Amino acid sequence: MTHRQRISSGTQWEDIVGYSRAVRVGNVVEVAGTTAVDEQGQVVGVGDPAAQTTYILNKIRRALNAASATLADVVRTRMFVTDIAQWEAIGRAHGAFFGDTRPVATMVQVSALISPDLLVEIEATAIVDC
């Protein structure tokens, strides 16, 4: 089997739930659903979907970098939002990170995320040139 590299963000939830922030197997990096929660467990950008998206994508960038990947390697993002009417603010923040890369992107409305203050959750898949 190909080597499996696990990237941790160090949160307590990883052990409780049994997941990693990101996993790299071969040249594929999968980044788990990421929200705008800081290292102290506080929600960043309460009420501001664009600020949450920006914070999330910076967290995803750090996870990718730890797996020797970059945002330019991202081929797919999945955005889960609690209010699809906010699509443009979220989309513009996403576009600020991926305007040149243009990964395949999905945005769907969900009824809730783990905290009512969270408006956006994003997953990413990257393929790194070997």
Rosetta blueprint (number, residue, H / E / L):
1 M L
2 T L
3 H L
4 R E
5 Q E
6 R E
7 I E
8 S L
9 S L
10 G L
11 T L
12 Q H
13 W H
14 E H
15 D H
16 I H
17 V H
18 G L
19 Y L
20 S L
21 R L
22 A E
23 V E
24 R E
25 V E
26 G L
27 N L
28 V E
29 V E
30 E E
31 V E
32 A E
33 G E
34 T E
35 T L
36 A L
37 V E
38 D L
39 E L
40 Q L
41 G L
42 Q L
43 V E
44 V L
45 G L
46 V L
47 G L
48 D L
49 P H
50 A H
51 A H
52 Q H
53 T H
54 T H
55 Y H
56 I H
57 L H
58 N H
59 K H
60 I H
61 R H
62 R H
63 A H
64 L H
65 N H
66 A H
67 A L
68 S L
69 A L
70 T L
71 L H
72 A H
73 D H
74 V E
75 V E
76 R E
77 T E
78 R E
79 M E
80 F E
81 V E
82 T L
83 D L
84 I H
85 A H
86 Q H
87 W H
88 E H
89 A H
90 I H
91 G H
92 R H
93 A H
94 H H
95 G H
96 A H
97 F H
98 F H
99 G L
100 D L
101 T L
102 R L
103 P L
104 V E
105 A E
106 T E
107 M E
108 V E
109 Q E
110 V L
111 S L
112 A L
113 L L
114 I L
115 S L
116 P L
117 D L
118 L L
119 L L
120 V E
121 E E
122 I E
123 E E
124 A E
125 T E
126 A E
127 I E
128 V L
129 D L
130 C L
